[in-house]
Amino acid sequence: MIDAGIEMKSINFAIIGCGGIALQNHLPGLALCPGTKVVALCDNDPATLERARQQTGVAVASTKHEEIVSRDDVDAVIIATPNFTHPKIALDAIAAGKHVLSEKPLALNFADAQAMAMAADRAGVRHMTAFTYRFVPAMRYLAHLIARGDLGQPYHFRSCRLQDWGTRGLGWRQVKKLSGTGELGDMLSHRIDFAHLLVGPMKRIVANMKIVHPIRGGQPNDLDDCVSILADFQNGATGVLESSKLASGRNESWRSLDYVEVNGSERSFVFITGEWNKLQTGKVGGPGLETIEVPKEFWKTPGSPRDVGQGDPLVTFRYDQMWEFVDAIRNQRPCNPSFHEGARAQAVMDAAVRSAETRQWVELPAL
Ligand SMILES: NC(=O)c1ccc[n+]([C@@H]2O[C@H](COP(=O)([O-])OP(=O)(O)OC[C@H]3O[C@@H](n4cnc5c(N)ncnc54)[C@H](O)[C@@H]3O)[C@@H](O)[C@H]2O)c1
C-alpha cells in the first residue's frame, strides 16, 4: 500500500506490455501528469522490450512481470498485454500492494474479472479498467446530461460500431485462448460500458456472434468478426448493440462509425466519437434533432493537466484516462471506471457468448 504522504512524492509506474496501446496512450498520458515517472518496463518479447527501453530511457527492464511488479520502487502498474494475461499480472501486482490500471477486457471470463476487483478492494489499492472512450468530451457531457435527468425515463439504447478490417491478420486478437472473444471484447466491450454508464445494468440479453473469415492473414481465426446483442435493461429500457470488422468501405478507428443513441421520455441524444465536442438532441414532440456544442468545461476531465488546444483532440482525450488513475491514487479515491465496471461488462460478454452458443436469452446476475 502507498503511504498517506503519497502526494509529497513522485508516483512511480511500471508498464507491463510495451506494444501498441502502451506507446500510443499510456506513455504520452503519463508524460502529461506531473509528479509521475516510469521506472520499470516489461515485455515478454526481448526485441520489443529493448526498443521500448531505448525509446524511453528507462533502465530497469525485464521479460518477466513478476520481477517488475514486486519491486519496492514501483507504486503503480499499467497492464497493456494481450487479454489472457491480465488476471495473473493484476493479481501479482495487487499482492505486492501496487495500484493497477488494466487494459480491457479485464479477463477472459467474469469469475476472473470479479476476482481481480475483489482482490484489489481487499488490498486497498486503486484499480481502473481502461474504458478509454468514457473520456471523449461528448460522452462525458452526455453522461452528465442524463444523470441530471434531461433524458427522462430511458426507453432505448442503441450502439453501432462499424469498421473495415477486411481479412488482414490480427495476431493474438484472432486466437481464442489468447483473446477470449474477437469483436465482442475488442470493440463492443467499450459500448457495453457506455450502456451501463448511460442507462444502467442489463437484465437479460440475446446475442449473435459470427466468424465470417476463419482465416485471417493466412492464419486460423477462431473468433467473432461481428457481434450483435439485444438487451433488456433492469429499468425497462431496451438496447441494440452491434459491432463489426466487416463494414467494407467504412475505414477504421475514429474515421469509422462509432454511434450511440439514447431515447427517453423527454428527449433523445446522439453521440458520435468522431464529433468529440458535439451532441445531437431532440425534444419529445419536437421537429427533429439539433446539434449542440459540448461546453468548454467538459473538454477535459476536471484537473487534467492536458492543454485542450494542443494536438488532435481525437487522440489527446485518451490521455485523460491516465490523469484519472493518477488523481485517484493521489486522493485515495476509487477510479472511475474501476475493475468493478470492467467486471460488469465482462458479465455481459460471458452472457453474449453463452447466448450465441445456445441460441437462448441469458439472464444477467444482479451486480
Ligand atoms: N482501451 C483501448 O482503447 C485499447 C486500445 C487498444 C488495445 N487495448 C487493449 O490493450 C491490450 C494490448 O493491446 P495492444 O494493441 O497494445 O497489443 P500489442 O500486441 O500491440 O501489445 C501487447 C504487448 O504485450 C507483450 N506481451 C505479451 N504477453 C506478455 C506477458 N505475459 N508479459 C509481458 N508482456 C507481454 C507483447 O510482446 C506486446 O509487445 C489488449 O488487452 C487490448 O484489448 C485497449
PDBQT file of the ligand as one rigid body, heavy atoms in Angstrom, charges set to zero:
ROOT
HETATM    1  N1  LIG A 401      -8.511   0.940 -24.263  1.00  0.00    +0.000 N 
HETATM    2  C1  LIG A 401      -8.370   0.924 -25.566  1.00  0.00    +0.000 C 
HETATM    3  O1  LIG A 401      -8.892   1.768 -26.280  1.00  0.00    +0.000 OA
HETATM    4  C2  LIG A 401      -7.491  -0.135 -26.188  1.00  0.00    +0.000 A 
HETATM    5  C3  LIG A 401      -6.975   0.014 -27.490  1.00  0.00    +0.000 A 
HETATM    6  C4  LIG A 401      -6.102  -0.963 -27.975  1.00  0.00    +0.000 A 
HETATM    7  C5  LIG A 401      -5.800  -2.073 -27.199  1.00  0.00    +0.000 A 
HETATM    8  N2  LIG A 401      -6.373  -2.221 -25.962  1.00  0.00    +0.000 N 
HETATM    9  C6  LIG A 401      -6.065  -3.388 -25.114  1.00  0.00    +0.000 C 
HETATM   10  O2  LIG A 401      -4.694  -3.322 -24.719  1.00  0.00    +0.000 OA
HETATM   11  C7  LIG A 401      -4.136  -4.621 -24.617  1.00  0.00    +0.000 C 
HETATM   12  C8  LIG A 401      -2.896  -4.696 -25.502  1.00  0.00    +0.000 C 
HETATM   13  O3  LIG A 401      -3.251  -4.410 -26.842  1.00  0.00    +0.000 OA
HETATM   14  P1  LIG A 401      -2.177  -3.871 -27.899  1.00  0.00    +0.000 P 
HETATM   15  O4  LIG A 401      -2.929  -3.439 -29.084  1.00  0.00    +0.000 OA
HETATM   16  O5  LIG A 401      -1.250  -2.885 -27.251  1.00  0.00    +0.000 OA
HETATM   17  O6  LIG A 401      -1.398  -5.236 -28.202  1.00  0.00    +0.000 OA
HETATM   18  P2  LIG A 401       0.086  -5.404 -28.748  1.00  0.00    +0.000 P 
HETATM   19  O7  LIG A 401       0.175  -6.794 -29.255  1.00  0.00    +0.000 OA
HETATM   20  O8  LIG A 401       0.436  -4.260 -29.659  1.00  0.00    +0.000 OA
HETATM   21  O9  LIG A 401       0.985  -5.254 -27.442  1.00  0.00    +0.000 OA
HETATM   22  C9  LIG A 401       0.985  -6.194 -26.396  1.00  0.00    +0.000 C 
HETATM   23  C10 LIG A 401       2.418  -6.350 -25.890  1.00  0.00    +0.000 C 
HETATM   24  O10 LIG A 401       2.411  -7.225 -24.759  1.00  0.00    +0.000 OA
HETATM   25  C11 LIG A 401       3.530  -8.090 -24.852  1.00  0.00    +0.000 C 
HETATM   26  N3  LIG A 401       3.248  -9.291 -24.044  1.00  0.00    +0.000 N 
HETATM   27  C12 LIG A 401       2.523 -10.387 -24.381  1.00  0.00    +0.000 A 
HETATM   28  N4  LIG A 401       2.444 -11.245 -23.323  1.00  0.00    +0.000 NA
HETATM   29  C13 LIG A 401       3.134 -10.658 -22.311  1.00  0.00    +0.000 A 
HETATM   30  C14 LIG A 401       3.426 -11.039 -20.975  1.00  0.00    +0.000 A 
HETATM   31  N5  LIG A 401       2.962 -12.177 -20.444  1.00  0.00    +0.000 N 
HETATM   32  N6  LIG A 401       4.176 -10.207 -20.215  1.00  0.00    +0.000 NA
HETATM   33  C15 LIG A 401       4.660  -9.055 -20.731  1.00  0.00    +0.000 A 
HETATM   34  N7  LIG A 401       4.427  -8.645 -21.994  1.00  0.00    +0.000 NA
HETATM   35  C16 LIG A 401       3.660  -9.428 -22.765  1.00  0.00    +0.000 A 
HETATM   36  C17 LIG A 401       3.707  -8.347 -26.341  1.00  0.00    +0.000 C 
HETATM   37  O11 LIG A 401       5.015  -8.771 -26.653  1.00  0.00    +0.000 OA
HETATM   38  C18 LIG A 401       3.365  -6.992 -26.928  1.00  0.00    +0.000 C 
HETATM   39  O12 LIG A 401       4.508  -6.171 -27.083  1.00  0.00    +0.000 OA
HETATM   40  C19 LIG A 401      -5.266  -5.592 -25.008  1.00  0.00    +0.000 C 
HETATM   41  O13 LIG A 401      -5.894  -6.064 -23.855  1.00  0.00    +0.000 OA
HETATM   42  C20 LIG A 401      -6.224  -4.720 -25.810  1.00  0.00    +0.000 C 
HETATM   43  O14 LIG A 401      -7.572  -5.158 -25.743  1.00  0.00    +0.000 OA
HETATM   44  C21 LIG A 401      -7.188  -1.272 -25.466  1.00  0.00    +0.000 A 
ENDROOT
TORSDOF 0
